Amino acid sequence: MCFQIIVLAGGYGTRINSIIGDTPKILAPINDKPFIDWLIIWINSWGISNKKNIILSTCVGHEEIDSYCKSKGYKINCVKETKPLGTFGAIANVCSKFFSNDYIIINGDTILKTDLNSIAKLYKNDTDNKPLILLKRNNFKNLGGYIKKNKGWIYSASETEYISTGIFFISYEEIKSRWLKKTKTNFKNEIINKQYKNKYMIDKDCFSVNPISAKIFENELPFIDIGIPSEYKKAQDYIPKILRKK
């Protein structure tokens, strides 16, 4: 059971700029360590085989992020977007360059604590080979989440009961076919990275039509999103706690 891991780390981090300044969000300090250090600890704890290097999809702060990864000796490829492509565009940019049968894709500003190895097996055992997303209960009633439809789940811009945790499993063929359906073009890296004027988002533009599978977390899930100022402050103690907890 082998996956290529992709971390989406190309955002501006505008919500926490007042706290971290120009520091790329993935390098934001958490308890005296850049967030990426905790992210690597988390990924290594999954017990899931990783195909070659982890891939960081970067845009803003690429040089600083790449330099830090090299200084730490991390087995990471930093793949730069020449301009912000949106989350779906960033994924297509990476996958059209680095083929893998299957990918685990995570946001570069969130960490959660659960048995991802078992969830990976659920994904692999699905004969329909649908993407599998991790959803949690929407406690804040913010707009945009997932609803049940046709024995699967799709994204809706309305207020919903469940929202994405920012982590999902997906195959190369699913990414490619959904990209072609949305953009009506081809799946070549040089075109995706250099010629697209639109930003395509993974929820709205990829998971809003054809149903996908989901793992639902009904109860409280150890989860943190450092892109939110209040959560970033909480993360200083919370991330070390949940990652060191046996």
Secondary structure, DSSP 8 states (H G I E B T S, - for coil): -EEEEEEEE----GGGHHHHTTS-GGG-EETTEEHHHHHHHHHHTS--EE-SSEEEEE-TTHHHHHHHHHHHT--EEEEE-SS--HHHHHHHHHHTTS--SEEEEEETTEEE-S-HHHHHHHHHT-TT---EEEEEE-SS--EEEEEEETTEEEEEEEE-SEEEEEEEEEEHHHHHHHHHHHHSS---HHHHHHH--S---IIIIISSSS-BEEEEE-S---EEETTSHHHHHHHHHHHHHHHH--
